[in-house]
Amino acid sequence: MLDDPGHAYTRELIAAARHEPREVSPASEAVLAASEVSKSFGAHVAVQAASFALRQGGRSGSWGSPAPARPPSPA
């Protein structure tokens, strides 16, 4: 997907994020770490068992739906 994105919006996101990687020591201290994180909305599993560590001097990114969170519709 990153080498040949099919959607124009995805191409724009990738172009905006291209950069020369910085040297980051894998042994550097994590400034934020999460392990086995999961999130569900009712029966819908949004994230399951995600783990990550952000290290000093590193860069990271994520993307998802730009839609704002909405409360559930009344039944």
Number of C-alpha atoms within 10 A of each C-alpha: 8 8 7 8 12 10 9 8 10 14 15 11 11 13 10 9 10 8 8 6 8 9 8 12 11 10 8 12 13 14 11 10 11 11 10 10 11 12 12 10 9 8 6 8 10 10 12 11 10 11 11 12 14 15 18 15 13 16 10 8 5 4 6 5 6 6 6 6 7 6 6 8 5 4 3
